[in-house]
């Protein structure tokens, strides 16, 4: 196929995924939809500049009639009616099996923030998904331990795949001489190889859609879905999509996003860490009233976050869509029962808040948290599979959504240190090919690295005063990075510090924090360092 070139190195069983027919399907998607994607990305920059000038956002006046009209999204398919616990994680083979055996109702198979776009991950993830769909996946660890799925008689979670966001390209696959759109590669390969098999097994091709900023981007996904279904002879409306509301601009267009996807929509999710990152990114030029305190102190009870969480439930249930809560990222520490006990209590409290608001389910990042989440949602749901009948009445309030200034908390040296530590350690893990990294008893992914570096950039931009009276300056960042580097070199040794890519990670992270210009996504320059 002279117009389609695979540049990535050979990956085991790649011939099963990169068939001529599958590549032709992906190439067709790129030819049809990449030009629209490119225009929408350019419009993002224009809108962000406008937000910076005005320091404000509002609900679109041109779609007011849509918001006041009576309409609903398509009814959920049978295996997405009950979503009380969803486990998230990358498509690495062992973690795929553990997720499917976890007892969750849904597995978010993550080709995005919990993954890295190393070509081996892109292709092996598709191999593992194909095996998981067909229930023939197994794994033997180097130490000899074997991992297999539970018996066929035990229901396994519905698989919901999260492709990459619109902004990322796939340099290892060229279509007509240009890198393919990463989202279309991930979606296209999975849909091509698995749509008919999923339907044969009384399920379907389900997706989580990340990083969207407006309803025009949702419209593009709907066009992709319609064309893909027609191309493969799949009935229109078979695909179901849950949209992550993880940008501040999307929060003002929840109804419009559901409307654009209405024959394919099944819900919205509260993506809290990327949401904070988006607030900083969009309002970075709008003054100190949008400066956030330490990440650890910005919970879902902060006024602007609770407004977002409440509006999501009210919007979803008004339109017949599921509202899915945010991530519980804690990893149980079996060597420290006190740390585990305190963290589980916080997870329980967080899930109780979501259930009380009317959420239909929530996310966890570790199999041990599945039962913690179920223990909260089971009593609330009772005999019902969800809370769609619960219709909170809430007036959309732009002022509440933008009330960042009322967030309690301070900026502290500990917060600066944590962001530097998490950022550098995560980027090093990412460069090594691991997108879901266990750091300080939390499962960190690209979203937490983004909030870490964007907070540091914002604090520097406004020379924020720490709780001890000092200001955040480039000199302070360099000093703390130097201390961190010395400690890590002492712990790992100079050779491991370099071979495990901490030196490159520190250089990239520091550059993104200290640059006067704000990079839209950390993963774009990081992708250039993949080898």
Buried (B, 14 or more C-beta within 10 A) or exposed (E): EEEBBBEBEEBEBBEBBBBEEBBBBBBBBBEEBBEBBEEBBEBBEEBBEEBBEEEEBEBBEEBEEBBEEEEEBBEBBEBBBBBBBBBBBBBBBBBBBBBBBBBBBBBBBBBBBBBBBBBBBBBBBBBBBBBBBEEEBEBEEEEEEEBEBEEEEEEBBBBBBBBBBBBBBBBBBBBEEBBBBBBBBBBBBBBBBBBBEBBEEEBBBBBBBBBBBBBBBBBBBBBBBBBBBEBBEBEEBBBBBBBBBBBBBBBBBBBBBBBBBBBBBBBBBBBBBBBBBBBBBBBBBBEEEBBBBBBEBBBBEBBBBBBBBBBBBBBBBBBBBBBBBBBBBBBBBEEEEEBBEEBBEEBBEBBBBBBEBBBBBBBBBBBBBBBBBBEBBEEBBEEEBBBBEBEBEBEBEBEBBBBBEEBEBEBBBEBBBBBBBBBBBBBBBBBBBBBBBBBEBBBBBBBBBBBBBBBBBBBBBBEBEBBEEEBBEEEBBEEBBEEBBEEBBEEBEEEEBEEBBBBBBBEBBBEBBBEEEBBBBBBEEBBEBBE
